Amino acid sequence: MTAFIAATIFVVLAEMGDKTQLLGMAFATKYKASIVLAGVLVATLLNHLLAVAAGEYLTRFIPMHYIQLAAAISFVIFGLWTIRGDTLEGEAEKEYFSPFWTVTFAFFIAEMGDKTQLATVALAAKYQNLLGVWLGTTTGMMISNIIGILVGVVLGKQLPERLIKLVSAGIFILFGYLGIWQTIAVPGMRLAALALTTILVVGYVWYLYRPVRV
């Protein structure tokens, strides 16, 4: 119980205002709260099981900054995907994956290399209690994300649909930029990566919103 309680409290405090809580808030403005909650639960169980069981071994084969960079790039892609879902000519929205799998995949990637995953590895090493830490960190994630989801549901009822999608996309892309900034240590490469990302984002948005000539 000591490992469970310590892990729960630590993650609840660490997740307040963290990107995964904000992602839950963003998803809750688009999908049903129950679907978002289920996706968060499955993603967290899988991700934190990986962390407590094999986290330290994973980094021996794949450097953590590569994992974090891949997660950052995926955030930018999710942001552009969200903007693409905002139909401009009355067309039906296209969902390539179900809402559940969209949420699950996004949260799983978001937790790769995140501070809560690294903390889970540290807590497992400290307490030597895989089950207690796993359940504790998962419980902490669910508590913090329930708060975020409730806020997202309230916002979803108050804000226009287009604004909700743009804000959600902005959150994804912002965390993508922050991830790229934090994981690329060489200043020149960092600026080049950010510039290239900006060109791709601006170009894609222009393509979606470009005036259509008749």
Summary of the structure (lengths in Angstrom):
residues: 214
radius of gyration: 18.2
end to end distance: 68.0
largest distance: 68.3
contacts: 714
relative contact order: 0.21
helix: 82%
strand: 0%
